[in-house]
Amino acid sequence: MEMKAPSGQISFDDFMKVDIRVGTIVQAEPYPEARKPAIKLWIDFGPEVGIRKTSAQITKHYRIVDLPGRQVLGVVNFPPRQIGKFMSEVLALGVPDADGEVVLLQPAHAVPNGGRMY
């Protein structure tokens, strides 16, 4: 996997525009229509944000049955985006493993849904 140099500097105000929150996956389903293997996720980001859905190319490291109950981090203030026949409402965050496969970001300890990253 090719590593990229860090992006240019941004201000703290720019960083604060990205609303990254913790949520719990409440539902996961196969997404066989996706061009690349993916899973549909419904993530509960707490009472302020609610449940948002997305699709994620995470089939290498995660089984559908193991995803509900897992906490993840996601960007909740991007506009909805059509992914094939599925409307994505949140970006679940991950980092690449040595082979470029997605590993989801999650808190080290259970925390309340909706907590904003700082």
Order of alpha helices (4+ residues) and beta strands (2+ residues): alpha-beta-beta-beta-beta-beta-beta-beta-beta-beta
